[in-house]
Structure formats: structure tokens, C-alpha cells
Amino acid sequence: MTIQILGPGCPNCQNLEKNAREAASRLGIEADFQKVTDSDQIVEMGVMRTPGLAIDGEVQKFGKVLSTDEITEVLQAHQR
């Protein structure tokens, strides 16, 4: 599984990545984490407000820092 953090690397992006890593760890998911900082690529993915969270190239949520629990739910739904 590839988890992408979409954004310029701001504190919100860093917090989203921290929460995503914690959520993946809780679920025992081995994931490849990638940071997507190129604004053109972020817009091409349909994200108009950062930070964004994508799993395997598919945007799940954007525009806010998701909590660890929220990301856990997203990851569980993606695994089904």
C-alpha cells in the first residue's frame, strides 16, 4: 500500500503524515509513504486545499488534518 501526503510540507502536512503513520502502525499495515509537494501534481489529483491524503494514488480526503482515528477508518475501508 502506498500512502501519499499531498501538500507543500507545512506543519499541517507533517501532522497528517504523523497521524497516517500512527494509523498504519495500529493496523499493522506496511505502507510506503510518499510526499507529493509539486503543486501541479496535487491539482491534477483533484486536491484544491492541502493537506491531502491519497492511498494507492486515489485521493481519500483533503483540506484538513485528519485525526489518527479518522485515518484508521479510511485505511480499514480501503482494505475491504
MOWOQUI-V498174 format. One line per field, one symbol per residue. ss: DSSP state (~ for helix, > for strand, _ for the rest). phi: phi as a letter, one per 30 degrees, with the letter a starting at -180 (. if undefined). psi: psi as a letter, one per 20 degrees, with the letter a starting at -180 (. if undefined). A space follows every 50 residues. Layout:
BEGIN
ss->???
phi->???
psi->???
END
This chain:
BEGIN
ss->_>>>>>____~~~~~~~~~~~~~~~~~____>>>>>__~~~~~~______ _>>>>__>>>>>_____~~~~~~~~~~~~_
phi->.cccccldjdeddddddedddddddediccbccbcccddddddedjccbc dbbbbhicdcaajadddedddedddddddd
psi->ppppoorijrhggghggghgggggghikpoqopqpoiohghgghijoipr rqpqpliopgqriroqrggghggggghhi.
END
